[in-house]
Amino acid sequence: MARSTYHHGDLRAALVGAALDAIAENGIAALSVADIARRTGVSPAAPYRHFPSRQALLVATAIEAARQLAADLRAALGHVDDVTSSEGPTEAPAGSCEALAATAAVYVRFLARRGAAFDLIFAEELAGSHDPDLSTAGRDVMDLLLPIALDITGQDPPAAIDLLERHIAAAHGYGALYLSGFLRRRSPDVEVYASKAAAVTRTLAAAASP
């Protein structure tokens, strides 16, 4: 549905927001500048004042997705810290296992809401853009996850990277199967699959702990 208005001077943000909505509805491959202009309620030429190409729009959208995902992850990790603090001292790996499990649930919810996450942020077609803001945004997400994985694995970098690979693959799998409709046949409630992804991550984290 086209947006009839946007705040003057904020067309760039409105276009990125429309692109996020379009990806959530139709996927990354279907994104077009013409559709985003229509959704934002501007002329087909207007987006090109901010984005010279579809890829430039896609880069900006990926940056915003990464920022939103990082914000969701920080909020969830802050909640885990609050809960564990209220329950008293917790073994570091145990607390980190819960923290990583919480990020799995966040990832599934984000993918269900946005229709893309790591597949957009780290998309192969954006690898050649060499955009520093995109690199920073992606790194900010990983910087939230890597210290947790290192804590779980006893500060073993290769083991931590392997754990994160499995963790993200499992969470992404649940989110993608939910989006495809395969899992929604059993339950339309995304929280069911967010919880399942968190449970898988707990198992992976326990196995990776020395």
C-alpha positions as CSV (number, residue, x, y, z in Angstrom):
1,M,0.0,0.0,0.0
2,A,1.4,3.4,-0.9
3,R,2.2,5.9,1.8
4,S,0.4,9.1,0.9
5,T,2.7,11.4,3.0
6,Y,6.1,11.6,4.5
7,H,7.8,14.3,6.6
8,H,9.5,16.8,4.4
9,G,13.2,16.5,4.6
10,D,13.0,12.9,5.6
11,L,12.3,11.3,2.3
12,R,15.5,9.1,2.5
13,A,14.3,7.6,5.8
14,A,10.8,7.1,4.3
15,L,12.2,5.3,1.3
16,V,14.3,3.0,3.5
17,G,11.3,2.2,5.7
18,A,9.2,1.4,2.6
19,A,12.0,-0.8,1.3
20,L,12.0,-2.7,4.6
21,D,8.2,-3.1,4.3
22,A,8.5,-4.3,0.7
23,I,11.1,-6.9,1.6
24,A,9.0,-8.2,4.5
25,E,6.1,-8.7,2.0
26,N,7.8,-9.9,-1.1
27,G,11.5,-10.7,-0.4
28,I,14.8,-9.1,-1.3
29,A,14.7,-10.2,-5.0
30,A,11.4,-8.4,-5.6
31,L,12.6,-5.0,-4.3
32,S,12.4,-2.3,-7.0
33,V,12.9,1.5,-6.8
34,A,9.6,2.0,-8.7
35,D,7.7,0.1,-6.1
36,I,9.3,2.0,-3.3
37,A,8.4,5.3,-4.9
38,R,4.8,4.1,-5.2
39,R,4.7,3.0,-1.6
40,T,6.1,6.3,-0.4
41,G,3.8,8.4,-2.6
42,V,6.4,10.2,-4.6
43,S,7.3,10.3,-8.3
44,P,9.4,7.5,-9.8
45,A,12.3,9.8,-10.2
46,A,12.3,11.1,-6.6
47,P,14.1,8.2,-5.0
48,Y,17.1,8.7,-7.3
49,R,17.9,12.0,-5.6
50,H,18.9,9.9,-2.6
51,F,19.8,6.6,-4.1
52,P,21.4,6.4,-7.6
53,S,20.6,2.8,-8.0
54,R,18.7,-0.2,-6.6
55,Q,21.8,-1.4,-5.0
56,A,22.4,1.9,-3.2
57,L,18.9,1.6,-1.8
58,L,19.5,-2.0,-0.9
59,V,22.7,-1.1,1.0
60,A,20.9,1.6,3.0
61,T,18.1,-0.8,3.8
62,A,20.6,-3.4,4.9
63,I,22.3,-0.9,7.2
64,E,18.9,0.0,8.7
65,A,18.1,-3.7,9.2
66,A,21.4,-4.3,10.9
67,R,20.8,-1.3,13.2
68,Q,17.3,-2.5,14.1
69,L,18.5,-6.0,14.7
70,A,21.4,-4.8,16.9
71,A,18.9,-2.7,18.9
72,D,16.6,-5.7,19.4
73,L,19.6,-7.9,20.5
74,R,20.8,-5.2,23.0
75,A,17.4,-5.0,24.5
76,A,17.1,-8.8,24.9
77,L,20.6,-9.1,26.3
78,G,19.8,-6.3,28.8
79,H,16.7,-8.2,29.9
80,V,18.8,-11.4,30.4
81,D,21.3,-9.4,32.5
82,D,18.5,-8.0,34.6
83,V,16.9,-11.4,35.2
84,T,20.2,-13.2,36.0
85,S,21.2,-10.4,38.4
86,S,17.9,-10.6,40.2
87,E,18.3,-14.4,40.6
88,G,21.8,-14.0,42.2
89,P,25.2,-15.1,41.0
90,T,25.3,-17.3,37.8
91,E,28.1,-19.3,36.4
92,A,29.5,-17.3,33.4
93,P,28.9,-20.0,30.8
94,A,25.4,-20.7,32.1
95,G,24.5,-17.0,31.9
96,S,26.1,-16.7,28.5
97,C,24.1,-19.7,27.3
98,E,20.9,-18.0,28.2
99,A,22.1,-14.8,26.6
100,L,22.8,-16.6,23.3
101,A,19.5,-18.4,23.5
102,A,17.8,-15.1,23.9
103,T,19.4,-13.8,20.7
104,A,18.1,-16.9,18.8
105,A,14.6,-15.9,19.8
106,V,15.2,-12.3,18.8
107,Y,16.5,-13.4,15.4
108,V,13.5,-15.5,14.6
109,R,11.1,-12.7,15.6
110,F,13.1,-10.2,13.5
111,L,13.1,-12.4,10.5
112,A,9.4,-13.0,10.8
113,R,8.8,-9.3,11.1
114,R,11.3,-8.0,8.5
115,G,11.5,-10.9,6.0
116,A,15.2,-10.7,6.0
117,A,18.1,-10.5,8.5
118,F,21.6,-11.9,7.9
119,D,20.6,-12.8,4.3
120,L,20.2,-9.0,3.7
121,I,22.9,-7.6,5.9
122,F,25.5,-9.9,4.5
123,A,24.1,-10.4,1.1
124,E,26.6,-11.6,-1.6
125,E,25.3,-8.9,-4.0
126,L,26.3,-6.2,-1.5
127,A,29.8,-7.6,-0.9
128,G,31.2,-5.5,-3.7
129,S,29.7,-2.2,-2.5
130,H,32.6,-1.8,0.1
131,D,30.3,0.6,2.0
132,P,31.9,1.4,5.3
133,D,28.6,2.1,7.1
134,L,27.3,-1.4,6.0
135,S,30.5,-3.0,7.3
136,T,30.2,-1.2,10.6
137,A,26.5,-2.1,11.0
138,G,27.2,-5.7,10.3
139,R,30.2,-5.7,12.6
140,D,28.0,-4.1,15.4
141,V,25.7,-7.1,15.2
142,M,28.5,-9.6,15.4
143,D,30.2,-7.7,18.2
144,L,27.2,-8.4,20.3
145,L,27.3,-12.1,19.6
146,L,31.0,-13.0,19.5
147,P,31.8,-12.1,23.2
148,I,29.0,-14.4,24.3
149,A,30.2,-17.2,22.2
150,L,33.8,-16.7,23.4
151,D,32.7,-16.8,27.0
152,I,30.8,-20.1,26.3
153,T,33.7,-21.7,24.6
154,G,36.4,-20.7,27.1
155,Q,37.8,-17.9,24.9
156,D,38.5,-20.3,22.0
157,P,38.0,-18.2,18.8
158,P,37.6,-21.0,16.3
159,A,35.1,-22.8,18.6
160,A,33.3,-19.5,19.1
161,I,32.9,-18.9,15.4
162,D,31.7,-22.4,14.8
163,L,29.2,-22.0,17.6
164,L,27.9,-18.8,16.1
165,E,27.6,-20.4,12.7
166,R,25.5,-23.2,14.1
167,H,23.5,-20.8,16.2
168,I,22.7,-18.5,13.3
169,A,21.9,-21.3,10.9
170,A,19.4,-22.9,13.3
171,A,17.7,-19.6,14.1
172,H,17.6,-18.6,10.5
173,G,16.2,-21.9,9.6
174,Y,13.3,-21.6,12.0
175,G,12.6,-18.0,10.8
176,A,12.8,-19.0,7.1
177,L,10.6,-22.0,7.5
178,Y,8.1,-19.8,9.4
179,L,8.1,-17.2,6.6
180,S,7.7,-19.9,3.9
181,G,4.5,-21.0,5.6
182,F,5.8,-24.5,6.3
183,L,5.8,-24.0,10.1
184,R,2.8,-21.8,10.2
185,R,0.7,-24.8,9.2
186,R,1.4,-26.2,12.7
187,S,1.1,-22.8,14.5
188,P,0.9,-19.2,13.4
189,D,2.5,-18.0,16.6
190,V,6.1,-17.0,15.9
191,E,6.8,-17.2,19.6
192,V,6.5,-21.0,19.4
193,Y,9.4,-21.1,16.9
194,A,11.4,-18.4,18.7
195,S,11.3,-20.6,21.8
196,K,12.3,-23.7,19.7
197,A,15.3,-21.8,18.2
198,A,16.3,-20.7,21.7
199,A,16.2,-24.3,22.9
200,V,18.4,-25.4,20.0
201,T,20.9,-22.7,20.9
202,R,21.0,-23.8,24.5
203,T,21.9,-27.3,23.3
204,L,24.5,-26.0,20.9
205,A,26.0,-23.8,23.6
206,A,26.1,-26.6,26.2
207,A,27.9,-28.8,23.8
208,A,30.4,-26.1,23.0
209,S,31.2,-25.3,26.6
210,P,34.5,-26.8,27.8
